[in-house]
């Protein structure tokens, strides 16, 4: 007998795309591409091992221009030459019934001249990020802004040609799309900055470019998603009032879902300690079911996932737990929940498709986050879930 959870039920988007269940593998950086952004066989294997469980698998992020690269080992969709490799990932994900979604972005100021091989990072304005070692970006010229918007559309076309079922615009995690919306990173005085209307001009133009590419190139229902982060801690920075206005605006845009990026699904405000209402509930109230909602953050167990769906969200995003347990969904479907892996051991790495490079990336992130030089080979469930996590794409 199959398990009876609402997150295992299928979903049909308004554009006709059908998804086998409500579980989404969240985008997570795996730092496994070649230096120029081409796909490696290790990446194909990694996604193949997780295929067939989640209804949708969102890939690690791919840059839409060479100067949009954020880290070493990052995927690229900045040229047609990347289509054959990306097709291998899409094929691997789709081979067992999962929908393949390519996340696309430009890192903006969240990169450095070493990663860009001597090129200065670019952003909305010449304001560095509030982080150790951040470089001052150069402000993009208007013609360059238009070129990047076009690049998002071209990236969408390439995703279609590579066989993906959709793309997700990465408007979260302080990257370029968010940088244009943020009053911290965007100090422009032209039509691309200043007022709420001007600061949303770039995100809306990116959405339009992607949707235009879908209309021109897709012969079957193709999913367009948008991911956002609700708040920034910088001053000035994005506050919930800004985000709720943006959510209301996005609710009327030609996108198929909204993906909220948080470390905990039920997180409350980072800036107002007196506000005890979960941010996701505020977003639901504003959105009023105009778009399907995905929320992610510290979902590990079937009970965690069930709560997300039972509380009225359309999809539950799962990230780190699908690193530890590629067969998370399948084990639940087979009523084999006791066999779900909630820790990760170095001896498990070959079995779960984590390469030495990916493992080194995870450990490098851990050392940076925890300011320590040594990590055990096996992590406590809660520590790895909430603190010791690879960077989300």
N, C-alpha and C positions, 0 to 999 in steps of 0.2 A: 504494500500500500504506500502511495506517495505521501509525503508530508503535506500538511494543509496549512500553508502560510499565504497570506495575501500577497507577499512580495514575489511569490512564484507564479502569480496569475499574469497572463499576457496583457499587453497594452497596444492600442492602435492610435497613432498620431492623426491629427486632422488632415495631414497631407496624404494619408493612406499607408504610411510605413508601419509595419507591425513588428512588435518586439516580443520575444518569447516570455520574458518576465520583467519584474520591476527592479532588478539588481543591475547596477551600473559599476563597472570597474573604473574608478576615478583615475585621471591622468597622473602618472608619477614618473619623474625623471629617472631614467635608468642608465644614462651616460654610456651607452654601448654602441653608438654609431661610429663610423669611421671619422677621421678628422675633418673631412670635407662635408660631412652630413649624410653620407650614403649609408644605407641599411646594411647591417651585418647579419650573418646567419644566426648569431647568438640572439639577436633581437627577434628574429622570426620564430625561433624556438621558444623564447620567453612568452610571446603572445600565443603561440600554438598550445602551450601547456595550460593556458588560462581560458582558452576558447571553449565554447559550449556550455559554460556555466552562466555567467552574467548575460542578461539580455542585450546589453550594450557594453562594448569595451572601448574606452577613450584612450588613445595612445598617449605616450609621452609627447611633449610639445615639439612642433616642427617650426623652424623659423621661415618667414616668408621672403626675407631678403638676407643677403650675406651679412650686412651690418646689424641685422636683428638677432644674431646668434648670442645666446646667453651663457652657455657653458660648453666645455669640451665634451665631445661625445654626443652632441645633440643632433637630432634628426633635422634635415632640411627639406623644404618643399619649394625652394626658391628658383628652381630651374627644371625644365622638362627632363633633364638627364636623371633626376631623382625618381621619376615615375616608375621605372621597372623595379627598383628596390622596394618602394612603397607598396607596389602591387603585391609583393610577396607577403608583407605584413597584413594587408587587407585580406588576401586569400586565406592566410593562416587563421585569422580571427573568424572569418565567415564560414570556414570549412565545417564547423560543428554547430552552426546556427546562431552565433552571436552577431550583432550588428557592429560593424567596424567604423568608428568615428575618429577622424584625425584632428587633433587639437593643433591650432595654428596661432602664431604670435610673432611679435617683435619685442625684443627684450628692452629696448630703449636704454635708459640709464643704468639698468640692472645688469651690466656687463662691464668689461674693461678692455683697455687697449691691447693687453696681451692676448686675450681670447680673440679679439678682432685683428690680430696681427699688425699692430701699430696704428690702427685707425681709432680716432677718438669716438667714444660712445655718443649717441645722439638722442635727443628727447624733445619734449615740447619747449622747454626752457633750459637755461644754463644753471640749474639748481641740482647739486649732487644729492644722492640719497643719504639719509641719516643712518649710515652704517660705516663700520671701520674700513678704511681704505677705499671708500667710494671715490670715483673720479668725477670731475665736473664734465657734464655732457655739453655738446654744442647744440644750440637751438636749431631745429629743422626749419629750412626755408619752405615757403608755401608750396613751391613746385615739388619739393621732396615729400611733403606731406601727401600731396596728390599721388605721387609715385608709389608711396607705401600703401595707400588705400587701394590703388590698382593692383598692387602685389598681393593683397589679401584675396582679391577676386581671382587672380591668376592661380593662387595656391588652391582655391576652391575648385577651379577647373581641373587642376592636376589631380586633386583628390578624387574627383569624379572619374577621370581617365584611369586612375590607378585601381578603381573598383571599390572605393570606400562607400559606405552607406550614408555618410554625413561628415560635417566638420563642426568643430567647436571653436568659436572665437574666444581667445583667452583675454578676457577683460578684467582679470583678477591678479592677485599676488604681486602688485606694484609694477607690472610690466607696461609697455607703451600705451596700450589702449586705456588702462587705468591712469597712467601718467597724464594723459590729456584731460581726463575728467577731474583729476585731483588739483585742488587749489595750492597744494604744496609744490608739486612738480611743474604745474602749468601757471606761469606768471605772464603769459602773453597778453598783448594789448590789441591784437588784430582779431579777426573773426573766429580764430581758433581758441581764444582764451578770454578769461574774465567772467562773464555771466554764466549762469547755469546753461542757458541755451548754447552759448559758444563753446563751453567745455564739453558738451555732449555732441557737438558737431562731428568730431572725429569718430567716436564709436558708432554713431548712426550712419555715417558715410561708409564705414567698414562693413556694417551689416548690409547696406544696400549693394555694395560691390559684390559681396558674397552671394546674395540672393539673385542678383542679375546674372552671375556666372551659373548659378543653378538653373535658372530659367532658360539660359541659352544652351546648356550642355547636358543636363540630366534627362534621361529618358524614363526613369523610374523615380518613385518618391525618394527624395534626398533630404536628410535631416540637417537643419542649421540650428546649432545651439549657441548660447552665450553664457560665459562664466564671469561672475563678479565677486569681489570681496566687499563686505558691507562697511568696513570702517578702516581708517588709518589712525595711528596714534600721534603722528606729527601734527604740529600746529604751525600754520594752518594745515588742514588735512580733511579727508572725507569723513563726514559724520553721518549718522543714521538718517537725519532729515534729508541730506543730499541723496543718499542711496534710495530712500523710499520714493523720492521724486523720480529718480532714474528708473526704478522698478516699474512705476506707473507708466513712464514713457515706453519702456521696453515691452510692456504688455500689449502695446498697439503696433509693434514692429513685426515684420515678416520673419520671425524666428519660431522655432518649433519647441524649444524648451529653455528654461532659465536654470542655471546651475550655480548654487551658492557655495562659495569656498570658505570653509571654516574648519578649525581644528576640533570642534565639538558641535554636533548637530544642534544642540539646544543652548548654545552659547548666548549669553546676554551681552549687553554693551560693554565694550572695552573702555569707554570714556565716561560713562555715567553709572557709577556703582549703585546708585539708587534705583536704577531701572532693572526690574527683575523679570520683565517679559522677554522670553526668547526671541532673538532677532528673526528667526524663521517664521514665527507666528505673526510678527509685524509685517513681514513680506507677504505672507499668505493673505492677510487682510487687505493689503493694497492691490495685490495682483488679481484677486477675486476670480480665480480659476481661468483667467484668460490664456495662461500658458501652463504647461506641465512644469512642475518644480522638482529639481534634484537637490538634495542636501547631503552633505558628507561630513564626517568627523567623528572618530573614535567609535565607529560601528564595528563590532567584532563578532558578537554572537547572533544566532538566529533571533533571539528575543530582542536584541538591540534593533535589528533590521525590521522586525515585526512592528515595533513601537513607532518607527518612522512612518511606515505606510499606514498603520492603523490610526495615526494622528493626522492623517489627511494629506500627506505628501504623495506625489505620484511615483517617484523613484527614490531608491536609497543608494547613495554612493558608498562604495567600499574600496579603500585603498590598501593600507598596510596589511590588513588581514589577508588580502589576496596575494600578497608577497609570500606570506608564511604558508598559506593554504590555497594553492591553485584550484583545488577541487572542492572549495567551500560550498558552492551551490549544489554540486552533484552529490556530495555527502548528505546534505540536508534532504535533497529529493529522494534519496534512498533510505531515509530514516536512520542514517549512520552518523548522527551528530556527535556521538562520543569519540569518533575517530578524527574530528577536526583538530588540526594542529594550531595551537595558540602561542607557541614559542618557535624560535628559529635557531637552529644549531648549524655550525659550520659543516657538520657532516651531512646536513640536509641539502646543501647548496646545489649539487649536481641534479638531484631529484626534482627540485623546484625551479630549475632554470635560472638560478642566480649565478652569473659568471664571476670570476675573480675580480674583473674590472668593476662590475656593479657592486660587489661586496666591498671593495676598497672605497668606492664612492659613498656607500652607506656609512662605513666606519669613519671616513673623513668628515662627513656631516655630523656624526655623533660626537667626534672629538671637538669639533668647532662649537657645537651646541652645549656640550657639557664641560668644556675647558679641561679635559683630561686627556692623557696620552695613551691609556690602555683600555681596551674594552674586552669583556668576557666573550667567549664564543657563543654563549647562549644567553638570550635576553629574557628578563622577566616580562610577562605578558603586558602588564600595564605600562611599564617603562617604555617598551618598544612601541606600544600603541600610542602613547600620548607625548613622549619626549624624544625617543630615539628613532626618529622616522626619517626616511629619505625625503628629500624635498619634493613637494607635489608640483607637477607640471602646471 
